[in-house]
Amino acid sequence: MQHASLSRERWMAFSLDQQVLMIANEMNRASKLMSPVDRERLQSTYERVLQLTDLTIGVQRRRGLRRELLRWRDLVAELYVAGSSDAATHRAVFRCLLRFTPEASLQLPLLESAPGS
């Protein structure tokens, strides 16, 4: 796994904005893998999303934020175990992620203007 060597200490060095944006980068990659022939690559990307989300949850001190991140993680886990790709649900989950921080929310207009939105 690409982020397997990423330590908790290294992840803590990033701001919450940076953490969310790095997770968003993986979600953006997943957006391009909605074809049935890309299912294996999509699942690998969702695995990276889950791993980065777990790191983010693990370093958060704010209980409320941890709780919301855990809820969001459940949405990604549903996408991961789904039998087929669902671009509309993926976009909705992606939009939710971008609303976690003011900096990440600046990316929402780009997501909305992307093909297939």
LUMSERO-176362 format. One record per residue: x, y, z of N, C-alpha, C in turn; residue number from 1; residue in one letter; chain. Coordinates in Angstrom, 2 decimals. Each point is the difference from the previous one (the first is absolute). Layout:
residues N
<atom n_X="X" n_Y="Y" n_Z="Z" ca_X="X" ca_Y="Y" ca_Z="Z" c_X="X" c_Y="Y" c_Z="Z" num="NUM" residuo="A" cadena="A"/>
...
end
This chain:
residues 117
<atom n_X="0.85" n_Y="-1.18" n_Z="0.00" ca_X="-0.85" ca_Y="1.18" ca_Z="0.00" c_X="0.89" c_Y="1.25" c_Z="0.00" num="1" residuo="M" cadena="A"/>
<atom n_X="-0.37" n_Y="0.97" n_Z="-0.76" ca_X="0.82" ca_Y="1.18" ca_Z="-0.22" c_X="0.33" c_Y="0.75" c_Z="1.29" num="2" residuo="Q" cadena="A"/>
<atom n_X="-0.92" n_Y="0.09" n_Z="0.92" ca_X="0.20" ca_Y="0.79" ca_Z="1.21" c_X="0.32" c_Y="-0.87" c_Z="1.22" num="3" residuo="H" cadena="A"/>
<atom n_X="0.36" n_Y="-1.25" n_Z="-0.23" ca_X="0.22" ca_Y="-0.93" ca_Z="1.11" c_X="1.12" c_Y="0.47" c_Z="0.93" num="4" residuo="A" cadena="A"/>
<atom n_X="0.98" n_Y="0.69" n_Z="-0.55" ca_X="1.12" ca_Y="0.43" ca_Z="0.84" c_X="-0.23" c_Y="1.37" c_Z="0.64" num="5" residuo="S" cadena="A"/>
<atom n_X="-1.13" n_Y="0.60" n_Z="-0.25" ca_X="-0.30" ca_Y="1.31" ca_Z="0.57" c_X="-0.32" c_Y="-0.16" c_Z="1.48" num="6" residuo="L" cadena="A"/>
<atom n_X="0.83" n_Y="0.56" n_Z="0.84" ca_X="-0.18" ca_Y="-0.16" ca_Z="1.44" c_X="-0.98" c_Y="1.02" c_Z="0.56" num="7" residuo="S" cadena="A"/>
<atom n_X="-0.51" n_Y="-0.34" n_Z="1.15" ca_X="-0.90" ca_Y="0.91" ca_Z="0.71" c_X="0.71" c_Y="1.33" c_Z="0.29" num="8" residuo="R" cadena="A"/>
<atom n_X="1.26" n_Y="-0.09" n_Z="0.39" ca_X="0.77" ca_Y="1.20" ca_Z="0.33" c_X="0.16" c_Y="0.90" c_Z="-1.23" num="9" residuo="E" cadena="A"/>
<atom n_X="0.29" n_Y="-0.62" n_Z="-1.13" ca_X="0.15" ca_Y="0.77" ca_Z="-1.24" c_X="-1.34" c_Y="0.65" c_Z="-0.38" num="10" residuo="R" cadena="A"/>
<atom n_X="-1.10" n_Y="-0.76" n_Z="0.14" ca_X="-1.32" ca_Y="0.51" ca_Z="-0.34" c_X="-0.38" c_Y="1.17" c_Z="0.91" num="11" residuo="W" cadena="A"/>
<atom n_X="0.38" n_Y="-0.06" n_Z="1.26" ca_X="-0.31" ca_Y="1.07" ca_Z="0.95" c_X="0.69" c_Y="1.31" c_Z="-0.38" num="12" residuo="M" cadena="A"/>
<atom n_X="1.08" n_Y="-0.09" n_Z="-0.76" ca_X="0.72" ca_Y="1.21" ca_Z="-0.42" c_X="-0.80" c_Y="0.82" c_Z="-1.00" num="13" residuo="A" cadena="A"/>
<atom n_X="-0.99" n_Y="-0.62" n_Z="-0.64" ca_X="-0.84" ca_Y="0.72" ca_Z="-0.95" c_X="-1.18" c_Y="0.64" c_Z="0.72" num="14" residuo="F" cadena="A"/>
<atom n_X="-0.43" n_Y="1.14" n_Z="-0.49" ca_X="-1.20" ca_Y="0.64" ca_Z="0.56" c_X="-1.23" c_Y="-0.80" c_Z="-0.40" num="15" residuo="S" cadena="A"/>
<atom n_X="-1.10" n_Y="0.22" n_Z="0.67" ca_X="-1.25" ca_Y="-0.66" ca_Z="-0.36" c_X="-0.37" c_Y="0.32" c_Z="-1.45" num="16" residuo="L" cadena="A"/>
<atom n_X="0.19" n_Y="1.25" n_Z="-0.42" ca_X="-0.26" ca_Y="0.37" ca_Z="-1.39" c_X="0.80" c_Y="-0.89" c_Z="-0.95" num="17" residuo="D" cadena="A"/>
<atom n_X="1.29" n_Y="-0.15" n_Z="0.28" ca_X="0.85" ca_Y="-0.80" ca_Z="-0.86" c_X="-0.43" c_Y="-1.47" c_Z="0.01" num="18" residuo="Q" cadena="A"/>
<atom n_X="-0.35" n_Y="-0.51" n_Z="1.16" ca_X="-0.45" ca_Y="-1.39" ca_Z="0.09" c_X="-1.26" c_Y="-0.21" c_Z="-0.84" num="19" residuo="Q" cadena="A"/>
<atom n_X="-0.97" n_Y="0.88" n_Z="0.16" ca_X="-1.25" ca_Y="-0.13" ca_Z="-0.75" c_X="0.27" c_Y="0.12" c_Z="-1.50" num="20" residuo="V" cadena="A"/>
<atom n_X="0.85" n_Y="0.92" n_Z="-0.39" ca_X="0.31" ca_Y="0.16" ca_Z="-1.42" c_X="0.74" c_Y="-1.20" c_Z="-0.57" num="21" residuo="L" cadena="A"/>
<atom n_X="0.83" n_Y="-0.66" n_Z="0.80" ca_X="0.67" ca_Y="-1.21" ca_Z="-0.49" c_X="-1.00" c_Y="-1.14" c_Z="-0.17" num="22" residuo="M" cadena="A"/>
<atom n_X="-0.95" n_Y="-0.09" n_Z="0.92" ca_X="-1.07" ca_Y="-1.00" ca_Z="-0.16" c_X="-0.81" c_Y="0.35" c_Z="-1.25" num="23" residuo="I" cadena="A"/>
<atom n_X="-0.27" n_Y="1.29" n_Z="-0.17" ca_X="-0.76" ca_Y="0.45" ca_Z="-1.17" c_X="0.72" c_Y="-0.33" c_Z="-1.30" num="24" residuo="A" cadena="A"/>
<atom n_X="1.32" n_Y="0.06" n_Z="0.02" ca_X="0.77" ca_Y="-0.36" ca_Z="-1.19" c_X="-0.27" c_Y="-1.45" c_Z="-0.39" num="25" residuo="N" cadena="A"/>
<atom n_X="-0.05" n_Y="-0.87" n_Z="0.98" ca_X="-0.31" ca_Y="-1.41" ca_Z="-0.29" c_X="-1.44" c_Y="-0.15" c_Z="-0.48" num="26" residuo="E" cadena="A"/>
<atom n_X="-0.93" n_Y="0.75" n_Z="0.59" ca_X="-1.39" ca_Y="-0.05" ca_Z="-0.47" c_X="-0.10" c_Y="0.50" c_Z="-1.43" num="27" residuo="M" cadena="A"/>
<atom n_X="0.80" n_Y="1.00" n_Z="-0.35" ca_X="0.01" ca_Y="0.49" ca_Z="-1.36" c_X="0.51" c_Y="-1.08" c_Z="-0.96" num="28" residuo="N" cadena="A"/>
<atom n_X="1.04" n_Y="-0.72" n_Z="0.41" ca_X="0.50" ca_Y="-1.12" ca_Z="-0.81" c_X="-1.11" c_Y="-1.02" c_Z="-0.21" num="29" residuo="R" cadena="A"/>
<atom n_X="-0.72" n_Y="-0.29" n_Z="1.07" ca_X="-1.08" ca_Y="-0.99" ca_Z="-0.08" c_X="-1.09" c_Y="0.47" c_Z="-0.97" num="30" residuo="A" cadena="A"/>
<atom n_X="-0.22" n_Y="1.30" n_Z="-0.08" ca_X="-1.02" ca_Y="0.54" ca_Z="-0.90" c_X="0.24" c_Y="-0.41" c_Z="-1.45" num="31" residuo="S" cadena="A"/>
<atom n_X="1.23" n_Y="-0.24" n_Z="-0.33" ca_X="0.37" ca_Y="-0.34" ca_Z="-1.37" c_X="-0.03" c_Y="-1.51" c_Z="-0.26" num="32" residuo="K" cadena="A"/>
<atom n_X="-0.40" n_Y="-0.77" n_Z="1.00" ca_X="0.04" ca_Y="-1.47" ca_Z="-0.10" c_X="-1.38" c_Y="-0.63" c_Z="0.17" num="33" residuo="L" cadena="A"/>
<atom n_X="-1.01" n_Y="0.62" n_Z="-0.55" ca_X="-1.37" ca_Y="-0.48" ca_Z="0.20" c_X="-0.43" c_Y="-1.06" c_Z="-1.01" num="34" residuo="M" cadena="A"/>
<atom n_X="0.81" n_Y="-0.27" n_Z="-0.99" ca_X="-0.32" ca_Y="-1.03" ca_Z="-0.99" c_X="0.12" c_Y="-1.39" c_Z="0.64" num="35" residuo="S" cadena="A"/>
<atom n_X="-0.86" n_Y="-0.94" n_Z="-0.39" ca_X="0.11" ca_Y="-1.36" ca_Z="0.55" c_X="1.38" c_Y="-0.63" c_Z="-0.21" num="36" residuo="P" cadena="A"/>
<atom n_X="0.68" n_Y="0.34" n_Z="-1.09" ca_X="1.34" ca_Y="-0.58" ca_Z="-0.23" c_X="1.04" c_Y="0.55" c_Z="0.97" num="37" residuo="V" cadena="A"/>
<atom n_X="-0.30" n_Y="1.12" n_Z="0.66" ca_X="0.92" ca_Y="0.61" ca_Z="0.96" c_X="-0.32" c_Y="-0.36" c_Z="1.44" num="38" residuo="D" cadena="A"/>
<atom n_X="-0.89" n_Y="-0.94" n_Z="0.22" ca_X="-0.49" ca_Y="-0.30" ca_Z="1.35" c_X="1.15" c_Y="-0.34" c_Z="0.97" num="39" residuo="R" cadena="A"/>
<atom n_X="0.95" n_Y="-0.79" n_Z="-0.44" ca_X="1.11" ca_Y="-0.38" ca_Z="0.89" c_X="0.83" c_Y="1.22" c_Z="0.39" num="40" residuo="E" cadena="A"/>
<atom n_X="0.29" n_Y="0.85" n_Z="-0.95" ca_X="0.76" ca_Y="1.22" ca_Z="0.29" c_X="-0.82" c_Y="0.94" c_Z="0.90" num="41" residuo="R" cadena="A"/>
<atom n_X="-1.30" n_Y="0.06" n_Z="-0.23" ca_X="-0.87" ca_Y="0.83" ca_Z="0.84" c_X="0.05" c_Y="-0.49" c_Z="1.44" num="42" residuo="L" cadena="A"/>
<atom n_X="-0.07" n_Y="-1.30" n_Z="0.19" ca_X="0.04" ca_Y="-0.53" ca_Z="1.37" c_X="1.34" c_Y="0.29" c_Z="0.66" num="43" residuo="Q" cadena="A"/>
<atom n_X="1.08" n_Y="-0.07" n_Z="-0.74" ca_X="1.31" ca_Y="0.34" ca_Z="0.56" c_X="0.04" c_Y="1.46" c_Z="0.42" num="44" residuo="S" cadena="A"/>
<atom n_X="-0.62" n_Y="0.85" n_Z="-0.80" ca_X="-0.04" ca_Y="1.42" ca_Z="0.34" c_X="-0.85" c_Y="0.22" c_Z="1.25" num="45" residuo="T" cadena="A"/>
<atom n_X="-1.14" n_Y="-0.67" n_Z="0.09" ca_X="-0.82" ca_Y="0.11" ca_Z="1.21" c_X="0.76" c_Y="-0.51" c_Z="1.23" num="46" residuo="Y" cadena="A"/>
<atom n_X="0.83" n_Y="-1.03" n_Z="-0.18" ca_X="0.82" ca_Y="-0.48" ca_Z="1.12" c_X="0.93" c_Y="1.11" c_Z="0.49" num="47" residuo="E" cadena="A"/>
<atom n_X="0.59" n_Y="0.73" n_Z="-0.93" ca_X="0.87" ca_Y="1.12" ca_Z="0.39" c_X="-0.80" c_Y="1.09" c_Z="0.70" num="48" residuo="R" cadena="A"/>
<atom n_X="-1.20" n_Y="0.27" n_Z="-0.50" ca_X="-0.87" ca_Y="0.99" ca_Z="0.64" c_X="-0.28" c_Y="-0.43" c_Z="1.44" num="49" residuo="V" cadena="A"/>
<atom n_X="-0.33" n_Y="-1.26" n_Z="0.19" ca_X="-0.31" ca_Y="-0.49" ca_Z="1.34" c_X="1.23" c_Y="0.06" c_Z="0.90" num="50" residuo="L" cadena="A"/>
<atom n_X="1.16" n_Y="-0.33" n_Z="-0.54" ca_X="1.22" ca_Y="0.05" ca_Z="0.81" c_X="0.31" c_Y="1.43" c_Z="0.45" num="51" residuo="Q" cadena="A"/>
<atom n_X="-0.09" n_Y="0.94" n_Z="-0.93" ca_X="0.27" ca_Y="1.40" ca_Z="0.36" c_X="-1.05" c_Y="0.53" c_Z="0.97" num="52" residuo="L" cadena="A"/>
<atom n_X="-1.23" n_Y="-0.42" n_Z="-0.19" ca_X="-1.07" ca_Y="0.41" ca_Z="0.91" c_X="0.26" c_Y="-0.56" c_Z="1.40" num="53" residuo="T" cadena="A"/>
<atom n_X="0.42" n_Y="-1.25" n_Z="0.06" ca_X="0.33" ca_Y="-0.61" ca_Z="1.30" c_X="1.13" c_Y="0.76" c_Z="0.70" num="54" residuo="D" cadena="A"/>
<atom n_X="1.01" n_Y="0.39" n_Z="-0.77" ca_X="1.08" ca_Y="0.80" ca_Z="0.59" c_X="-0.53" c_Y="1.33" c_Z="0.52" num="55" residuo="L" cadena="A"/>
<atom n_X="-0.86" n_Y="0.63" n_Z="-0.76" ca_X="-0.56" ca_Y="1.29" ca_Z="0.40" c_X="-0.83" c_Y="-0.15" c_Z="1.27" num="56" residuo="T" cadena="A"/>
<atom n_X="-0.82" n_Y="-1.02" n_Z="0.04" ca_X="-0.81" ca_Y="-0.27" ca_Z="1.19" c_X="0.91" c_Y="-0.24" c_Z="1.21" num="57" residuo="I" cadena="A"/>
<atom n_X="1.04" n_Y="-0.76" n_Z="-0.22" ca_X="0.91" ca_Y="-0.37" ca_Z="1.09" c_X="0.76" c_Y="1.16" c_Z="0.61" num="58" residuo="G" cadena="A"/>
<atom n_X="0.19" n_Y="1.08" n_Z="-0.74" ca_X="0.77" ca_Y="1.13" ca_Z="0.53" c_X="-0.89" c_Y="1.16" c_Z="0.47" num="59" residuo="V" cadena="A"/>
<atom n_X="-1.29" n_Y="-0.15" n_Z="-0.15" ca_X="-0.90" ca_Y="1.08" ca_Z="0.40" c_X="-0.25" c_Y="-0.01" c_Z="1.50" num="60" residuo="Q" cadena="A"/>
<atom n_X="0.07" n_Y="1.16" n_Z="0.60" ca_X="-0.28" ca_Y="0.12" ca_Z="1.44" c_X="-1.44" c_Y="0.43" c_Z="0.24" num="61" residuo="R" cadena="A"/>
<atom n_X="-0.61" n_Y="0.61" n_Z="-1.01" ca_X="-1.38" ca_Y="0.48" ca_Z="0.15" c_X="-0.98" c_Y="-1.15" c_Z="-0.23" num="62" residuo="R" cadena="A"/>
<atom n_X="-0.72" n_Y="-0.36" n_Z="1.05" ca_X="-0.93" ca_Y="-1.14" ca_Z="-0.06" c_X="-1.05" c_Y="0.17" c_Z="-1.08" num="63" residuo="R" cadena="A"/>
<atom n_X="-0.56" n_Y="1.21" n_Z="-0.11" ca_X="-1.04" ca_Y="0.23" ca_Z="-0.99" c_X="0.50" c_Y="-0.21" c_Z="-1.42" num="64" residuo="G" cadena="A"/>
<atom n_X="1.19" n_Y="0.47" n_Z="-0.27" ca_X="0.59" ca_Y="-0.19" ca_Z="-1.32" c_X="0.28" c_Y="-1.47" c_Z="-0.25" num="65" residuo="L" cadena="A"/>
<atom n_X="0.53" n_Y="-0.69" n_Z="1.00" ca_X="0.24" ca_Y="-1.44" ca_Z="-0.15" c_X="-1.29" c_Y="-0.74" c_Z="-0.34" num="66" residuo="R" cadena="A"/>
<atom n_X="-1.05" n_Y="0.36" n_Z="0.70" ca_X="-1.30" ca_Y="-0.64" ca_Z="-0.22" c_X="-0.47" c_Y="0.22" c_Z="-1.44" num="67" residuo="R" cadena="A"/>
<atom n_X="0.12" n_Y="1.23" n_Z="-0.49" ca_X="-0.43" ca_Y="0.31" ca_Z="-1.37" c_X="0.88" c_Y="-0.70" c_Z="-1.03" num="68" residuo="E" cadena="A"/>
<atom n_X="1.30" n_Y="-0.06" n_Z="0.26" ca_X="0.89" ca_Y="-0.72" ca_Z="-0.90" c_X="-0.33" c_Y="-1.49" c_Z="-0.03" num="69" residuo="L" cadena="A"/>
<atom n_X="-0.35" n_Y="-0.56" n_Z="1.15" ca_X="-0.40" ca_Y="-1.41" ca_Z="0.04" c_X="-1.27" c_Y="-0.24" c_Z="-0.80" num="70" residuo="L" cadena="A"/>
<atom n_X="-0.94" n_Y="0.92" n_Z="0.08" ca_X="-1.22" ca_Y="-0.10" ca_Z="-0.80" c_X="0.34" c_Y="0.06" c_Z="-1.49" num="71" residuo="R" cadena="A"/>
<atom n_X="0.87" n_Y="0.94" n_Z="-0.35" ca_X="0.39" ca_Y="0.13" ca_Z="-1.40" c_X="0.72" c_Y="-1.27" c_Z="-0.46" num="72" residuo="W" cadena="A"/>
<atom n_X="0.85" n_Y="-0.55" n_Z="0.86" ca_X="0.72" ca_Y="-1.23" ca_Z="-0.35" c_X="-0.97" c_Y="-1.12" c_Z="-0.32" num="73" residuo="R" cadena="A"/>
<atom n_X="-1.11" n_Y="-0.09" n_Z="0.73" ca_X="-1.02" ca_Y="-1.01" ca_Z="-0.27" c_X="-0.55" c_Y="0.14" c_Z="-1.42" num="74" residuo="D" cadena="A"/>
<atom n_X="-0.15" n_Y="1.24" n_Z="-0.47" ca_X="-0.49" ca_Y="0.22" ca_Z="-1.37" c_X="0.99" c_Y="-0.54" c_Z="-1.02" num="75" residuo="L" cadena="A"/>
<atom n_X="1.28" n_Y="0.24" n_Z="0.24" ca_X="1.02" ca_Y="-0.51" ca_Z="-0.92" c_X="0.05" c_Y="-1.53" c_Z="0.07" num="76" residuo="V" cadena="A"/>
<atom n_X="-0.13" n_Y="-0.54" n_Z="1.18" ca_X="0.00" ca_Y="-1.46" ca_Z="0.15" c_X="-1.15" c_Y="-0.62" c_Z="-0.79" num="77" residuo="A" cadena="A"/>
<atom n_X="-1.14" n_Y="0.66" n_Z="-0.03" ca_X="-1.13" ca_Y="-0.49" ca_Z="-0.80" c_X="0.35" c_Y="0.01" c_Z="-1.49" num="78" residuo="E" cadena="A"/>
<atom n_X="0.67" n_Y="1.06" n_Z="-0.45" ca_X="0.44" ca_Y="0.05" ca_Z="-1.39" c_X="0.98" c_Y="-1.14" c_Z="-0.30" num="79" residuo="L" cadena="A"/>
<atom n_X="0.87" n_Y="-0.26" n_Z="0.94" ca_X="1.02" ca_Y="-1.03" ca_Z="-0.16" c_X="-0.61" c_Y="-1.39" c_Z="-0.16" num="80" residuo="Y" cadena="A"/>
<atom n_X="-0.99" n_Y="-0.32" n_Z="0.81" ca_X="-0.58" ca_Y="-1.35" ca_Z="-0.04" c_X="-1.12" c_Y="-0.15" c_Z="-1.02" num="81" residuo="V" cadena="A"/>
<atom n_X="-0.43" n_Y="1.09" n_Z="-0.60" ca_X="-1.07" ca_Y="-0.07" ca_Z="-0.99" c_X="0.42" c_Y="-0.89" c_Z="-1.16" num="82" residuo="A" cadena="A"/>
<atom n_X="-0.96" n_Y="-0.66" n_Z="-0.58" ca_X="0.29" ca_Y="-0.90" ca_Z="-1.11" c_X="0.32" c_Y="0.71" c_Z="-1.30" num="83" residuo="G" cadena="A"/>
<atom n_X="-0.38" n_Y="1.25" n_Z="-0.10" ca_X="0.28" ca_Y="0.75" ca_Z="-1.23" c_X="0.26" c_Y="1.46" c_Z="0.34" num="84" residuo="S" cadena="A"/>
<atom n_X="0.56" n_Y="0.71" n_Z="-0.95" ca_X="0.32" ca_Y="1.42" ca_Z="0.20" c_X="-1.26" c_Y="0.84" c_Z="-0.11" num="85" residuo="S" cadena="A"/>
<atom n_X="-0.08" n_Y="1.02" n_Z="0.83" ca_X="-1.13" ca_Y="0.92" ca_Z="-0.03" c_X="0.56" c_Y="1.42" c_Z="0.02" num="86" residuo="D" cadena="A"/>
<atom n_X="0.11" n_Y="0.60" n_Z="-1.18" ca_X="0.63" ca_Y="1.31" ca_Z="-0.13" c_X="-0.76" c_Y="1.08" c_Z="0.78" num="87" residuo="A" cadena="A"/>
<atom n_X="-1.32" n_Y="-0.05" n_Z="-0.01" ca_X="-0.78" ca_Y="1.02" ca_Z="0.70" c_X="0.22" c_Y="-0.07" c_Z="1.51" num="88" residuo="A" cadena="A"/>
<atom n_X="0.00" n_Y="-1.19" n_Z="0.55" ca_X="0.24" ca_Y="-0.16" ca_Z="1.43" c_X="1.43" c_Y="0.40" c_Z="0.34" num="89" residuo="T" cadena="A"/>
<atom n_X="0.93" n_Y="-0.38" n_Z="-0.85" ca_X="1.40" ca_Y="0.38" ca_Z="0.21" c_X="0.11" c_Y="1.52" c_Z="0.07" num="90" residuo="H" cadena="A"/>
<atom n_X="-0.61" n_Y="0.72" n_Z="-0.95" ca_X="0.07" ca_Y="1.46" ca_Z="0.00" c_X="-0.61" c_Y="0.59" c_Z="1.27" num="91" residuo="R" cadena="A"/>
<atom n_X="-1.11" n_Y="-0.57" n_Z="0.46" ca_X="-0.64" ca_Y="0.50" ca_Z="1.23" c_X="0.91" c_Y="-0.19" c_Z="1.20" num="92" residuo="A" cadena="A"/>
<atom n_X="0.66" n_Y="-1.15" n_Z="0.09" ca_X="0.93" ca_Y="-0.28" ca_Z="1.10" c_X="1.21" c_Y="0.93" c_Z="-0.10" num="93" residuo="V" cadena="A"/>
<atom n_X="0.48" n_Y="0.22" n_Z="-1.20" ca_X="1.13" ca_Y="0.89" ca_Z="-0.25" c_X="-0.35" c_Y="1.42" c_Z="0.43" num="94" residuo="F" cadena="A"/>
<atom n_X="-1.18" n_Y="0.48" n_Z="-0.37" ca_X="-0.44" ca_Y="1.35" ca_Z="0.40" c_X="-0.04" c_Y="0.13" c_Z="1.51" num="95" residuo="R" cadena="A"/>
<atom n_X="-0.48" n_Y="-1.03" n_Z="0.65" ca_X="-0.07" ca_Y="0.00" ca_Z="1.47" c_X="1.40" c_Y="0.16" c_Z="0.60" num="96" residuo="C" cadena="A"/>
<atom n_X="0.98" n_Y="-0.72" n_Z="-0.53" ca_X="1.38" ca_Y="0.12" ca_Z="0.48" c_X="0.50" c_Y="1.43" c_Z="-0.13" num="97" residuo="L" cadena="A"/>
<atom n_X="-0.26" n_Y="0.61" n_Z="-1.14" ca_X="0.51" ca_Y="1.35" ca_Z="-0.24" c_X="-0.61" c_Y="1.04" c_Z="0.93" num="98" residuo="L" cadena="A"/>
<atom n_X="-1.07" n_Y="-0.34" n_Z="0.64" ca_X="-0.64" ca_Y="0.93" ca_Z="0.94" c_X="0.59" c_Y="-0.07" c_Z="1.41" num="99" residuo="R" cadena="A"/>
<atom n_X="0.97" n_Y="-0.87" n_Z="0.21" ca_X="0.59" ca_Y="-0.13" ca_Z="1.34" c_X="0.81" c_Y="1.20" c_Z="0.42" num="100" residuo="F" cadena="A"/>
<atom n_X="0.65" n_Y="0.68" n_Z="-0.93" ca_X="0.81" ca_Y="1.16" ca_Z="0.37" c_X="-0.26" c_Y="1.13" c_Z="-1.00" num="101" residuo="T" cadena="A"/>
<atom n_X="0.16" n_Y="1.24" n_Z="0.45" ca_X="-0.19" ca_Y="1.14" ca_Z="-0.92" c_X="0.93" c_Y="-0.07" c_Z="-1.21" num="102" residuo="P" cadena="A"/>
<atom n_X="1.24" n_Y="-0.40" n_Z="0.23" ca_X="0.96" ca_Y="-0.08" ca_Z="-1.11" c_X="-0.44" c_Y="-1.05" c_Z="-1.02" num="103" residuo="E" cadena="A"/>
<atom n_X="-0.41" n_Y="-1.17" n_Z="0.47" ca_X="-0.44" ca_Y="-1.06" ca_Z="-0.91" c_X="-1.27" c_Y="0.41" c_Z="-0.73" num="104" residuo="A" cadena="A"/>
<atom n_X="-0.88" n_Y="0.73" n_Z="0.67" ca_X="-1.26" ca_Y="0.39" ca_Z="-0.64" c_X="0.22" c_Y="0.93" c_Z="-1.19" num="105" residuo="S" cadena="A"/>
<atom n_X="1.17" n_Y="0.61" n_Z="-0.08" ca_X="0.31" ca_Y="0.83" ca_Z="-1.17" c_X="0.08" c_Y="-0.85" c_Z="-1.27" num="106" residuo="L" cadena="A"/>
<atom n_X="0.14" n_Y="-1.30" n_Z="0.14" ca_X="0.07" ca_Y="-0.90" ca_Z="-1.15" c_X="-1.38" c_Y="-0.40" c_Z="-0.52" num="107" residuo="Q" cadena="A"/>
<atom n_X="-1.06" n_Y="0.30" n_Z="0.75" ca_X="-1.35" ca_Y="-0.41" ca_Z="-0.41" c_X="-0.38" c_Y="0.49" c_Z="-1.40" num="108" residuo="L" cadena="A"/>
<atom n_X="0.25" n_Y="1.28" n_Z="-0.34" ca_X="-0.37" ca_Y="0.44" ca_Z="-1.35" c_X="0.71" c_Y="-0.81" c_Z="-1.09" num="109" residuo="P" cadena="A"/>
<atom n_X="1.22" n_Y="-0.43" n_Z="0.24" ca_X="0.72" ca_Y="-0.81" ca_Z="-0.98" c_X="-0.65" c_Y="-1.37" c_Z="-0.16" num="110" residuo="L" cadena="A"/>
<atom n_X="-0.45" n_Y="-0.56" n_Z="1.11" ca_X="-0.68" ca_Y="-1.29" ca_Z="-0.05" c_X="-1.32" c_Y="0.12" c_Z="-0.75" num="111" residuo="L" cadena="A"/>
<atom n_X="-0.72" n_Y="1.07" n_Z="0.27" ca_X="-1.30" ca_Y="0.20" ca_Z="-0.63" c_X="0.11" c_Y="0.22" c_Z="-1.51" num="112" residuo="E" cadena="A"/>
<atom n_X="1.12" n_Y="0.57" n_Z="-0.43" ca_X="0.16" ca_Y="0.27" ca_Z="-1.43" c_X="0.67" c_Y="-1.14" c_Z="-0.75" num="113" residuo="S" cadena="A"/>
<atom n_X="0.38" n_Y="-1.04" n_Z="0.73" ca_X="0.66" ca_Y="-1.15" ca_Z="-0.64" c_X="-1.00" c_Y="-0.75" c_Z="-0.88" num="114" residuo="A" cadena="A"/>
<atom n_X="0.46" n_Y="-0.59" n_Z="-1.09" ca_X="-0.87" ca_Y="-0.80" ca_Z="-0.86" c_X="-0.65" c_Y="-1.12" c_Z="0.80" num="115" residuo="P" cadena="A"/>
<atom n_X="-1.27" n_Y="-0.23" n_Z="-0.26" ca_X="-0.73" ca_Y="-1.04" ca_Z="0.70" c_X="-0.61" c_Y="0.44" c_Z="1.31" num="116" residuo="G" cadena="A"/>
<atom n_X="0.15" n_Y="1.29" n_Z="0.35" ca_X="-0.56" ca_Y="0.48" ca_Z="1.27" c_X="-1.47" c_Y="0.22" c_Z="-0.09" num="117" residuo="S" cadena="A"/>
end
